[in-house]
């Protein structure tokens, strides 16, 4: 049976009906069905720049005239059978470092992802007020305890989208896997362009046993799928993606020069828009090596989220970090479970949204950058185990339920030194946590009362070590039931509290 023909659109930066009658009609249809905008006034124009500043007004007027999309950008729509021309999609991806697929998300996934984005957008401006990607720009992952949004069903359900899956298989080949999920958010008032960059920077990769610069690899070491949950347009911060037609070469094959490139201003207008807009439900499948940059959001109050799912081909999948709770993994379809097998985590880890405010009641240090949280329980422990590692400080903490018993450790760090046991008072009332700048938690001691009611403070686990600050965290009114431990890559344990 002959395959059904798919449609491709090849347009320049003109959104008139005469230049693009098919797409203009598509825009009208989409707007009727998808009038969605993410608005959160409390996160808009909170920096120095203001909406009605003369410079901002001039920028907005200039973008209205010019920011219509990358000249010659070709995008794909599903054919009559509901699928894309996968060979053409892969060819565009290899030429341009990206490919745009219209109508990729079904209504149920789109609506669920919007709800998830709304939740993340309620957290990130409070978790990192200044923005962690520049003023008024955030990684959506900062909303999560793990820095990944793999615990959110709306994201997990986008790992395997049947309409997109054949395109990813054609690009990456058999055995590709999901490595994580998150995205980014740009709020009104982001008036500075990001520097032109490659997500892989100057990093190396190992391909078939040979170490090389990432841009020398014969195929993409990773693939990112960005989902448009609301329409992208010229004023709300569409991604600038430098295509081969604009640069004159495939940018993923060369080192990115940053803003030193003399064509920087031209590249900033090479956005993923077609006729001035990218409709909600579209996706951009991109090679993270390709040159790109975040652009400005000069709308009044329209946040521009761009959630994503990240993948790696089989030859570069060895670095996956666990971030998905087992119950979320179990709820995926068979292909979703296969794709996420390397990021599913052990039971018992704490997952969820970071608090809207950085200091959470009960935490000793209120560390904003912790990535993982663990809990260990013992209502009346015989001892608290504290483990350190050279150059990292404390890397694990646990509870020994009875004398001589093995301790229940939180992080189970394989590189830790043998534990130091602090004998527990009959009742633990507080924890002294010692911090060293740049190293996180470096020591712990217990505070409580003995069986006779006398006050007890144990020795420090590592009394010879130095520290720069000490914080005391008290047990809740319900008493001591266990410890919550937060960990950060490169630092070990970075926060503690009594639960």
C-alpha positions as CSV (number, residue, x, y, z in Angstrom):
1,X,0.0,0.0,0.0
2,X,1.4,3.4,-1.0
3,X,2.1,5.8,1.8
4,X,-0.1,8.8,2.1
5,X,1.4,12.1,1.1
6,X,2.5,14.5,4.0
7,X,2.4,18.2,3.6
8,X,5.4,20.5,4.1
9,X,5.2,24.3,4.3
10,X,8.2,26.4,3.1
11,X,7.6,30.1,3.9
12,X,9.6,33.3,4.3
13,X,8.9,35.9,6.9
14,X,5.5,37.1,5.6
15,X,2.3,36.3,7.3
16,X,-0.1,37.8,4.8
17,X,-2.9,35.7,3.3
18,X,-1.4,36.2,-0.2
19,X,2.0,34.8,0.8
20,X,0.7,32.0,3.0
21,X,-3.0,31.3,2.7
22,X,-2.7,27.8,4.1
23,X,-0.9,28.9,7.2
24,X,-2.9,32.1,7.7
25,X,-6.1,29.9,7.8
26,X,-4.3,27.5,10.2
27,X,-3.5,30.4,12.5
28,X,-7.2,31.5,12.5
29,X,-8.3,28.0,13.3
30,X,-5.8,27.6,16.1
31,X,-6.7,30.9,17.7
32,X,-10.3,29.9,17.8
33,X,-9.5,26.7,19.5
34,X,-6.4,27.6,21.6
35,X,-6.8,31.1,22.9
36,X,-4.6,30.1,25.9
37,X,-2.2,32.5,27.5
38,X,-0.3,32.0,30.7
39,X,-0.6,35.2,32.7
40,X,0.9,35.9,36.1
41,X,1.1,39.6,36.8
42,X,3.1,39.2,39.9
43,X,6.0,37.8,37.8
44,X,5.8,40.5,35.1
45,X,8.0,43.6,34.8
46,X,9.5,43.2,38.3
47,X,13.0,44.3,37.3
48,X,14.3,47.7,36.4
49,X,12.8,47.8,32.9
50,X,9.2,48.9,32.6
51,X,6.6,48.1,29.9
52,X,6.2,51.8,28.9
53,X,9.9,52.8,28.9
54,X,10.8,54.5,25.7
55,X,13.5,52.0,24.9
56,X,11.1,49.1,25.5
57,X,8.4,50.7,23.4
58,X,10.9,51.1,20.5
59,X,12.0,47.5,20.9
60,X,8.4,46.3,20.8
61,X,7.6,48.3,17.7
62,X,10.8,47.1,15.9
63,X,10.0,43.5,16.7
64,X,6.4,43.9,15.5
65,X,7.9,44.9,12.1
66,X,10.7,42.4,11.9
67,X,10.4,39.3,14.2
68,X,8.3,37.0,11.9
69,X,10.5,34.0,11.8
70,X,13.6,32.5,10.2
71,X,13.6,33.1,6.4
72,X,13.1,29.8,4.5
73,X,12.2,27.8,7.6
74,X,10.4,24.7,6.5
75,X,7.9,23.1,9.0
76,X,6.0,19.8,8.8
77,X,2.4,19.0,9.3
78,X,0.9,15.5,9.8
79,X,-0.4,13.8,6.7
80,X,-3.7,12.2,6.2
81,X,-2.6,9.1,8.1
82,X,-1.7,11.3,11.1
83,X,2.1,10.9,10.8
84,X,4.9,13.0,9.6
85,X,7.3,12.4,6.7
86,X,10.0,11.0,9.0
87,X,12.8,11.0,6.4
88,X,12.2,14.7,5.6
89,X,12.0,15.5,9.3
90,X,15.3,13.9,10.0
91,X,16.9,15.5,7.0
92,X,15.8,19.0,8.2
93,X,17.0,18.2,11.7
94,X,20.5,17.3,10.4
95,X,20.6,20.3,8.1
96,X,19.3,23.0,10.5
97,X,19.9,21.5,13.9
98,X,16.1,21.5,14.5
99,X,12.8,20.7,12.9
100,X,9.4,22.2,13.6
101,X,6.4,19.8,13.7
102,X,2.9,21.4,13.8
103,X,-0.1,19.7,15.4
104,X,2.2,17.3,17.4
105,X,0.3,17.2,20.7
106,X,-3.1,15.8,21.1
107,X,-5.6,18.0,23.1
108,X,-5.4,15.8,26.3
109,X,-1.6,16.0,26.5
110,X,-1.6,19.7,25.7
111,X,-4.2,20.6,28.4
112,X,-2.4,18.5,31.0
113,X,1.0,20.1,30.2
114,X,-0.6,23.5,30.5
115,X,-1.8,22.7,34.0
116,X,1.7,21.4,34.9
117,X,3.4,24.5,33.5
118,X,1.0,26.7,35.6
119,X,2.1,24.9,38.7
120,X,5.8,25.3,37.9
121,X,5.3,28.9,37.0
122,X,3.8,29.5,40.5
123,X,7.0,28.3,42.0
124,X,10.0,29.4,40.0
125,X,9.8,33.2,40.5
126,X,9.8,32.6,44.3
127,X,12.4,29.8,44.3
128,X,14.9,31.9,42.4
129,X,13.6,35.5,42.3
130,X,16.3,36.9,40.1
131,X,16.0,34.2,37.5
132,X,18.6,31.5,36.9
133,X,19.0,32.0,33.2
134,X,19.1,35.8,33.2
135,X,16.7,38.4,34.5
136,X,13.1,37.2,34.1
137,X,14.2,33.8,32.8
138,X,14.0,30.5,34.6
139,X,14.6,26.8,34.1
140,X,11.3,25.1,34.9
141,X,13.3,22.4,36.7
142,X,14.1,24.8,39.6
143,X,10.5,24.2,40.6
144,X,11.3,20.6,41.5
145,X,13.3,19.1,44.4
146,X,15.2,17.0,41.8
147,X,15.7,19.8,39.3
148,X,13.8,17.5,36.9
149,X,10.0,17.4,36.3
150,X,9.9,13.6,35.9
151,X,7.6,13.4,38.9
152,X,4.8,15.2,37.1
153,X,2.6,13.0,35.0
154,X,1.9,15.7,32.4
155,X,5.7,15.7,31.5
156,X,6.1,11.9,31.8
157,X,3.2,11.4,29.4
158,X,5.0,13.4,26.8
159,X,8.0,11.2,26.7
160,X,6.3,8.8,24.3
161,X,3.9,10.7,21.9
162,X,3.1,8.3,19.2
163,X,2.9,11.0,16.5
164,X,6.4,12.2,17.4
165,X,8.1,8.9,18.2
166,X,8.9,7.8,14.6
167,X,10.7,11.1,14.0
168,X,12.8,10.6,17.1
169,X,13.6,7.0,16.2
170,X,14.7,8.1,12.7
171,X,17.0,10.8,14.2
172,X,18.5,8.8,17.0
173,X,18.2,5.2,15.9
174,X,17.3,2.2,18.0
175,X,17.9,2.2,21.8
176,X,17.5,5.9,22.4
177,X,16.4,6.8,25.9
178,X,14.9,9.7,27.9
179,X,17.4,11.5,30.1
180,X,15.2,14.0,31.8
181,X,12.5,16.7,31.4
182,X,11.9,20.3,32.3
183,X,12.0,23.3,30.1
184,X,12.2,27.1,30.5
185,X,10.1,30.1,31.2
186,X,10.5,33.7,30.1
187,X,8.4,36.4,31.8
188,X,7.5,40.0,30.6
189,X,10.4,42.3,31.4
190,X,13.1,39.9,30.0
191,X,14.5,42.7,27.8
192,X,18.0,41.4,27.4
193,X,18.7,38.7,24.8
194,X,20.5,35.6,25.9
195,X,24.0,35.2,24.5
196,X,24.1,33.0,21.4
197,X,25.1,29.6,22.6
198,X,25.2,25.8,22.2
199,X,23.8,23.9,25.2
200,X,26.9,21.6,25.0
201,X,29.4,24.4,25.0
202,X,32.9,23.3,24.3
203,X,32.3,19.8,25.9
204,X,33.6,16.5,24.6
205,X,31.7,13.4,23.8
206,X,32.9,9.8,23.2
207,X,31.7,8.3,20.0
208,X,32.5,4.7,19.2
209,X,35.3,4.9,21.8
210,X,36.9,8.0,20.4
211,X,36.8,11.3,22.4
212,X,36.1,14.4,20.3
213,X,34.5,17.8,20.5
214,X,30.7,17.6,20.5
215,X,30.5,19.4,17.2
216,X,32.7,16.8,15.6
217,X,30.3,14.0,16.5
218,X,28.7,12.6,13.3
219,X,25.2,12.6,14.9
220,X,23.5,14.5,17.7
221,X,24.7,13.4,21.2
222,X,21.3,14.5,22.6
223,X,17.9,15.6,21.4
224,X,15.5,18.1,23.0
225,X,11.8,18.3,22.2
226,X,10.3,21.6,23.2
227,X,6.5,21.8,23.4
228,X,4.6,25.0,22.6
229,X,1.7,25.0,25.1
230,X,0.7,28.5,24.0
231,X,1.2,30.4,20.8
232,X,4.7,31.8,20.4
233,X,4.9,35.1,18.6
234,X,7.4,37.9,18.0
235,X,6.9,39.7,21.3
236,X,6.7,36.9,23.9
237,X,10.2,35.5,23.6
238,X,10.3,32.9,20.8
239,X,13.6,30.9,20.7
240,X,16.1,32.1,18.1
241,X,17.4,29.0,16.3
242,X,20.0,29.7,13.7
243,X,19.2,27.5,10.7
244,X,21.6,26.6,7.9
245,X,19.7,28.9,5.5
246,X,20.6,31.9,7.8
247,X,24.1,30.9,8.8
248,X,25.2,29.3,5.5
249,X,26.2,26.1,7.3
250,X,24.9,23.6,9.9
251,X,25.7,25.4,13.2
252,X,25.8,22.1,15.2
253,X,29.0,21.2,13.3
254,X,31.0,24.2,14.5
255,X,32.0,25.9,17.8
256,X,29.6,28.6,18.8
257,X,31.3,32.0,18.9
258,X,28.7,33.6,21.2
259,X,27.8,37.2,20.7
260,X,31.2,37.8,19.1
261,X,29.6,36.7,15.8
262,X,29.2,39.8,13.6
263,X,25.8,38.6,12.5
264,X,24.4,38.4,16.0
265,X,21.5,40.8,15.3
266,X,20.5,38.8,12.3
267,X,20.7,35.6,14.2
268,X,18.4,37.0,16.9
269,X,15.6,37.3,14.3
270,X,16.0,33.6,13.2
271,X,13.2,32.5,15.4
272,X,11.1,29.4,15.3
273,X,8.1,31.3,14.0
274,X,6.3,30.7,10.7
275,X,4.5,33.8,9.4
276,X,5.0,35.4,12.8
277,X,3.7,32.6,15.0
278,X,4.2,29.1,16.2
279,X,0.8,27.6,17.2
280,X,0.2,25.9,20.5
281,X,0.5,22.1,20.2
282,X,3.6,22.4,17.9
283,X,7.0,21.0,18.9
284,X,10.5,21.9,18.1
285,X,12.8,18.9,17.9
286,X,16.3,20.3,18.2
287,X,20.0,19.3,18.4
288,X,21.3,21.1,21.6
289,X,24.6,21.7,19.8
290,X,22.9,24.0,17.3
291,X,23.3,27.7,17.9
292,X,20.4,29.4,19.6
293,X,19.4,32.0,22.1
294,X,16.5,33.2,24.2
295,X,14.9,36.4,22.9
296,X,13.0,39.1,24.7
297,X,9.5,39.1,26.2
298,X,8.0,42.6,25.9
299,X,4.3,41.7,26.3
300,X,2.3,43.3,29.1
301,X,1.7,40.2,31.2
302,X,2.1,37.1,29.0
303,X,4.5,34.5,30.3
304,X,6.1,32.2,27.7
305,X,6.7,28.7,28.9
306,X,8.5,26.1,26.8
307,X,8.5,22.7,28.6
308,X,10.7,20.0,27.2
309,X,11.7,16.3,27.2
310,X,15.3,15.4,26.7
311,X,16.7,12.3,25.0
312,X,20.1,10.6,24.2
313,X,21.0,8.1,21.5
314,X,22.2,4.7,22.7
315,X,25.8,5.7,22.1
316,X,25.6,8.6,24.6
317,X,23.1,7.3,27.2
318,X,25.5,6.3,30.0
319,X,25.2,9.5,32.0
320,X,21.5,9.3,32.9
321,X,20.6,10.4,36.4
322,X,17.6,9.0,38.3
323,X,14.8,11.4,38.8
324,X,11.5,9.6,38.1
325,X,9.5,8.1,41.0
326,X,8.7,4.4,40.4
327,X,4.9,5.0,40.5
328,X,5.1,7.5,37.7
329,X,7.2,5.1,35.7
330,X,4.8,2.3,36.3
331,X,1.9,4.4,34.9
332,X,3.6,4.9,31.5
333,X,2.9,2.8,28.4
334,X,5.4,0.1,27.4
335,X,7.5,2.3,25.2
336,X,7.4,5.1,27.8
337,X,8.7,2.6,30.4
338,X,11.5,1.5,28.1
339,X,12.5,5.1,27.4
340,X,12.6,6.1,31.0
341,X,14.1,2.9,32.4
342,X,17.5,4.7,33.1
343,X,15.9,7.6,35.0
344,X,13.5,5.6,37.3
345,X,14.7,5.9,40.9
346,X,14.5,3.8,43.9
347,X,11.5,3.9,46.2
348,X,11.5,6.2,49.2
349,X,13.1,9.3,47.7
350,X,11.2,12.5,48.2
351,X,9.9,14.1,45.0
352,X,7.8,17.1,44.4
353,X,7.6,20.9,44.0
354,X,10.0,23.1,45.8
355,X,8.3,25.5,48.3
356,X,7.2,28.8,46.9
357,X,9.5,30.4,49.4
358,X,13.1,29.3,49.8
359,X,13.2,28.8,53.5
360,X,11.0,25.9,54.5
361,X,10.0,25.5,58.1
362,X,12.2,23.1,59.9
363,X,15.2,23.1,57.6
364,X,18.5,24.1,59.1
365,X,20.0,26.0,56.2
366,X,17.2,26.7,53.8
367,X,19.4,25.6,50.9
368,X,17.9,26.7,47.5
369,X,19.9,24.4,45.3
370,X,19.3,21.0,46.8
371,X,18.4,18.4,44.1
372,X,17.2,15.4,46.1
373,X,15.6,14.7,49.4
374,X,15.6,11.5,51.5
375,X,14.0,10.5,54.8
376,X,15.1,7.9,57.3
377,X,12.9,7.0,60.3
378,X,13.5,5.7,63.8
379,X,11.4,7.2,66.7
380,X,14.0,6.4,69.3
381,X,17.3,5.7,67.6
382,X,20.3,4.3,69.4
383,X,22.6,6.5,67.4
384,X,22.9,8.8,64.4
385,X,25.4,7.9,61.8
386,X,27.3,10.6,60.0
387,X,29.5,9.9,57.0
388,X,31.9,12.2,55.2
389,X,34.0,12.1,52.1
390,X,37.3,13.9,51.4
391,X,36.7,17.4,49.9
392,X,32.9,17.1,50.1
393,X,32.1,17.3,53.9
394,X,29.1,15.2,55.0
395,X,27.7,13.0,52.3
396,X,25.3,10.8,54.2
397,X,23.4,10.7,57.4
398,X,21.4,7.8,58.9
399,X,19.8,6.3,62.0
400,X,20.8,3.1,63.9
401,X,17.6,1.7,65.4
402,X,19.3,-0.5,68.0
403,X,22.8,-1.0,69.4
404,X,25.0,-3.0,66.9
405,X,22.4,-2.8,64.2
406,X,23.2,-1.5,60.7
407,X,22.3,2.1,60.2
408,X,19.5,3.1,57.8
409,X,21.4,5.5,55.6
410,X,19.7,8.3,53.5
411,X,21.8,8.9,50.4
412,X,23.7,5.5,50.4
413,X,26.7,7.2,49.0
414,X,29.1,4.5,47.8
415,X,32.2,6.7,48.2
416,X,31.7,7.7,51.8
417,X,34.1,6.9,54.6
418,X,33.0,4.6,57.4
419,X,30.3,6.2,59.6
420,X,30.9,8.0,62.9
421,X,28.1,7.1,65.3
422,X,26.7,9.8,67.7
423,X,25.0,8.1,70.7
424,X,21.5,9.4,70.7
425,X,20.0,11.0,73.9
426,X,16.9,9.4,75.2
427,X,15.0,12.2,73.6
428,X,16.4,14.2,70.7
429,X,15.2,17.8,70.8
430,X,17.4,19.5,68.3
431,X,20.2,19.1,65.8
432,X,23.2,21.4,65.4
433,X,24.2,21.6,61.8
434,X,27.6,23.0,60.8
435,X,28.1,24.5,57.4
436,X,31.3,25.4,55.5
437,X,31.0,27.8,52.6
438,X,31.3,25.9,49.3
439,X,31.1,22.5,50.9
440,X,27.6,22.3,52.4
441,X,27.1,20.4,55.7
442,X,30.4,19.5,57.3
443,X,29.4,18.3,60.7
444,X,26.5,17.4,63.0
445,X,25.8,17.0,66.7
446,X,22.7,16.1,68.7
447,X,20.9,18.0,71.4
448,X,18.4,16.4,73.8
449,X,17.8,15.1,77.3
450,X,18.8,11.8,78.9
451,X,16.5,9.3,80.7
452,X,16.8,11.3,83.9
453,X,15.8,14.5,82.2
454,X,19.2,16.1,82.2
455,X,20.3,18.2,79.1
456,X,22.7,16.4,76.8
457,X,24.7,17.7,73.8
458,X,26.9,15.2,72.0
459,X,30.3,15.8,70.6
460,X,30.6,16.8,67.0
461,X,31.1,13.9,64.6
462,X,34.2,15.5,63.2
463,X,35.5,17.9,65.9
464,X,38.8,18.6,64.1
465,X,37.0,20.1,61.0
466,X,36.4,23.8,60.4
467,X,33.1,25.4,59.7
468,X,31.8,28.9,58.9
469,X,28.3,28.8,60.3
470,X,26.2,26.7,62.8
471,X,22.4,26.4,62.7
472,X,20.2,24.7,65.2
473,X,17.0,23.0,64.0
474,X,14.5,21.9,66.6
475,X,12.3,18.8,66.6
476,X,8.6,19.4,65.8
477,X,6.1,19.5,68.6
478,X,5.2,15.9,67.9
479,X,8.7,14.8,68.7
480,X,11.6,13.1,66.9
481,X,10.5,10.5,64.3
482,X,13.4,10.7,61.8
483,X,15.6,12.9,59.6
484,X,15.1,14.5,56.3
485,X,18.3,14.9,54.3
486,X,18.8,17.1,51.2
487,X,21.7,16.4,48.8
488,X,23.3,18.4,45.9
489,X,25.6,17.1,43.2
490,X,29.2,18.1,44.0
491,X,28.4,19.1,47.6
492,X,27.0,16.1,49.3
493,X,24.5,16.8,52.1
494,X,23.4,20.4,52.0
495,X,20.5,20.6,54.5
496,X,18.9,18.6,57.3
497,X,15.7,18.8,59.4
498,X,14.0,16.7,62.0
499,X,10.7,15.1,61.1
